[in-house]
Amino acid sequence: EKSLPDLGSRMSDLCDSLAEDRADLFHVEWQKMNRDVAAGNPRKARQSFRRFRALPTEYFYEKDKRLRDICNELRVVGEPLNSILEILKEK
């Protein structure tokens, strides 16, 4: 509970760099977690915190997967380009 203000500051900084829909999701889960902590229900507060904590992990996974897909696409595009470069070097 004592670290919520610091966590809130970090969350706001993170949300500034996110797409609006993703930032909204972070804010909704943040508000739920704060509500559950303020209600003094440790079980619900832990559940809310776990949901909130999972969001950055999911976001990272999605971005990492997308980056991997883009790299694979570049590799596919690069193979024919390398062949062309080899042909041009021979001339």
C-alpha atoms as a printed R data frame, in Angstrom:
   type eleno elety resid chain resno       x       y       z
1  ATOM     1    CA   GLU     A     1   0.000   0.000   0.000
2  ATOM     2    CA   LYS     A     2   2.843   2.400   0.832
3  ATOM     3    CA   SER     A     3   4.415   1.953  -2.583
4  ATOM     4    CA   LEU     A     4   1.241   2.760  -4.546
5  ATOM     5    CA   PRO     A     5   2.120   6.449  -5.115
6  ATOM     6    CA   ASP     A     6   5.507   5.507  -6.573
7  ATOM     7    CA   LEU     A     7   3.946   2.766  -8.659
8  ATOM     8    CA   GLY     A     8   1.283   5.209  -9.825
9  ATOM     9    CA   SER     A     9   3.929   7.667 -10.978
10 ATOM    10    CA   ARG     A    10   5.750   4.965 -12.920
11 ATOM    11    CA   MET     A    11   2.493   3.722 -14.407
12 ATOM    12    CA   SER     A    12   1.608   7.218 -15.612
13 ATOM    13    CA   ASP     A    13   4.996   7.566 -17.293
14 ATOM    14    CA   LEU     A    14   4.539   4.206 -18.985
15 ATOM    15    CA   CYS     A    15   1.013   5.016 -20.139
16 ATOM    16    CA   ASP     A    16   2.228   8.193 -21.810
17 ATOM    17    CA   SER     A    17   4.104   6.022 -24.305
18 ATOM    18    CA   LEU     A    18   1.299   3.529 -24.965
19 ATOM    19    CA   ALA     A    19  -1.507   3.488 -27.474
20 ATOM    20    CA   GLU     A    20  -4.680   4.959 -26.024
21 ATOM    21    CA   ASP     A    21  -6.566   1.655 -25.767
22 ATOM    22    CA   ARG     A    22  -3.664  -0.019 -23.963
23 ATOM    23    CA   ALA     A    23  -3.221   2.960 -21.634
24 ATOM    24    CA   ASP     A    24  -6.951   2.849 -20.849
25 ATOM    25    CA   LEU     A    25  -6.647  -0.821 -19.899
26 ATOM    26    CA   PHE     A    26  -3.727  -0.023 -17.573
27 ATOM    27    CA   HIS     A    27  -5.737   2.810 -15.973
28 ATOM    28    CA   VAL     A    28  -8.812   0.636 -15.442
29 ATOM    29    CA   GLU     A    29  -6.789  -2.104 -13.750
30 ATOM    30    CA   TRP     A    30  -4.918   0.525 -11.716
31 ATOM    31    CA   GLN     A    31  -8.197   1.979 -10.477
32 ATOM    32    CA   LYS     A    32  -9.531  -1.485  -9.570
33 ATOM    33    CA   MET     A    33  -6.367  -2.273  -7.642
34 ATOM    34    CA   ASN     A    34  -6.498   1.039  -5.749
35 ATOM    35    CA   ARG     A    35 -10.161   0.471  -4.920
36 ATOM    36    CA   ASP     A    36  -9.455  -3.017  -3.590
37 ATOM    37    CA   VAL     A    37  -6.479  -1.830  -1.524
38 ATOM    38    CA   ALA     A    38  -8.522   1.039  -0.090
39 ATOM    39    CA   ALA     A    39 -11.338  -1.371   0.792
40 ATOM    40    CA   GLY     A    40  -8.890  -3.254   3.017
41 ATOM    41    CA   ASN     A    41  -9.564  -6.646   1.469
42 ATOM    42    CA   PRO     A    42  -6.147  -8.341   1.188
43 ATOM    43    CA   ARG     A    43  -7.404 -11.203  -1.005
44 ATOM    44    CA   LYS     A    44  -9.042  -8.904  -3.558
45 ATOM    45    CA   ALA     A    45  -6.085  -6.506  -3.410
46 ATOM    46    CA   ARG     A    46  -3.666  -9.361  -4.226
47 ATOM    47    CA   GLN     A    47  -5.869 -10.516  -7.114
48 ATOM    48    CA   SER     A    48  -6.076  -6.989  -8.490
49 ATOM    49    CA   PHE     A    49  -2.344  -6.514  -8.137
50 ATOM    50    CA   ARG     A    50  -1.669  -9.782 -10.013
51 ATOM    51    CA   ARG     A    51  -3.948  -8.678 -12.864
52 ATOM    52    CA   PHE     A    52  -2.287  -5.278 -12.954
53 ATOM    53    CA   ARG     A    53   1.202  -6.774 -12.803
54 ATOM    54    CA   ALA     A    54   0.406  -9.139 -15.689
55 ATOM    55    CA   LEU     A    55  -0.392  -6.279 -18.084
56 ATOM    56    CA   PRO     A    56   3.206  -5.197 -18.800
57 ATOM    57    CA   THR     A    57   4.246  -8.824 -19.242
58 ATOM    58    CA   GLU     A    58   1.473  -9.399 -21.776
59 ATOM    59    CA   TYR     A    59   2.336  -6.153 -23.538
60 ATOM    60    CA   PHE     A    60   6.012  -7.085 -23.752
61 ATOM    61    CA   TYR     A    61   5.141 -10.545 -25.072
62 ATOM    62    CA   GLU     A    62   2.916  -9.069 -27.797
63 ATOM    63    CA   LYS     A    63   5.590  -6.565 -28.849
64 ATOM    64    CA   ASP     A    64   8.326  -9.185 -28.747
65 ATOM    65    CA   LYS     A    65   6.267 -11.536 -30.911
66 ATOM    66    CA   ARG     A    66   5.531  -8.750 -33.399
67 ATOM    67    CA   LEU     A    67   9.216  -7.825 -33.569
68 ATOM    68    CA   ARG     A    68  10.148 -11.462 -34.165
69 ATOM    69    CA   ASP     A    69   7.559 -11.671 -36.969
70 ATOM    70    CA   ILE     A    70   8.953  -8.521 -38.599
71 ATOM    71    CA   CYS     A    71  12.503  -9.881 -38.380
72 ATOM    72    CA   ASN     A    72  11.375 -13.099 -40.032
73 ATOM    73    CA   GLU     A    73   9.704 -11.101 -42.806
74 ATOM    74    CA   LEU     A    74  12.903  -9.117 -43.326
75 ATOM    75    CA   ARG     A    75  14.876 -12.334 -43.542
76 ATOM    76    CA   VAL     A    76  12.534 -13.617 -46.277
77 ATOM    77    CA   VAL     A    77  12.842 -10.332 -48.186
78 ATOM    78    CA   GLY     A    78  16.595 -10.226 -47.672
79 ATOM    79    CA   GLU     A    79  17.330 -13.606 -49.223
80 ATOM    80    CA   PRO     A    80  16.436 -12.586 -52.813
81 ATOM    81    CA   LEU     A    81  18.176  -9.251 -52.306
82 ATOM    82    CA   ASN     A    82  21.361 -11.056 -51.319
83 ATOM    83    CA   SER     A    83  21.119 -13.134 -54.494
84 ATOM    84    CA   ILE     A    84  20.780  -9.975 -56.571
85 ATOM    85    CA   LEU     A    85  23.775  -8.409 -54.834
86 ATOM    86    CA   GLU     A    86  25.871 -11.496 -55.516
87 ATOM    87    CA   ILE     A    87  24.935 -11.357 -59.205
88 ATOM    88    CA   LEU     A    88  25.810  -7.656 -59.367
89 ATOM    89    CA   LYS     A    89  29.179  -8.275 -57.699
90 ATOM    90    CA   GLU     A    90  30.057 -10.819 -60.386
91 ATOM    91    CA   LYS     A    91  29.519  -8.283 -63.178
